[in-house]
Amino acid sequence: MGSSSGSKAANAAAQTEGWRTTNINRAVGQINDMYSSPTRQAGLDDFLGATRQFYGDELGRQKSQADRSLKFAMARSGQTGGSATVDANRRLGEDYQRGVLSSERLAQGALADLQAADETSRQNLISQVAGGMSLTSGASQSASALQNNLQSAQGRIRTDALGDIFGGLADVYTRSRESAADRRGFRDVYNTLYQPGFGYGGAR
């Protein structure tokens, strides 16, 4: 009898462990399926596209502002169409290309961070499953974690991350203001020296 009871207990324990292992495997499989699903991949693709658009729009805004500022600077310094304008436009174009690369790097980095957050939460949920979390809880928490990861990633996107792409042209704007001020000074001196009643040609 003792041997029979022990055998039954061992079989029951083995059966229970088998069920537990099966449930764990099912829960892990369900979690993995949710994290690698076409829906999640589509969400990652949408996030990357939206992030590219976000930084691209900010780059475009800075480019438009830089174009206007450069145009006014060249006109103010009397260099429109000259070699200085050609050189400044070349620099602006180079800055813009660097901005394009920076925008893409930021977008790809944001995607990588989101994917890393997904992987961290996936591993955490699998650990909880091993500790006894149910299939229903695993599915619910997976969906919640995926949504939270996406919202957190979206919240970290900031326009100032791109920086001042065209800040290197500041010296061009400064020189244009100085040049305009110099010309105004020369004009004022000329008008003072040569106006009727003063200096050459004036009444004595």
Disulfide bonds with the S-S distance in Angstrom:
none
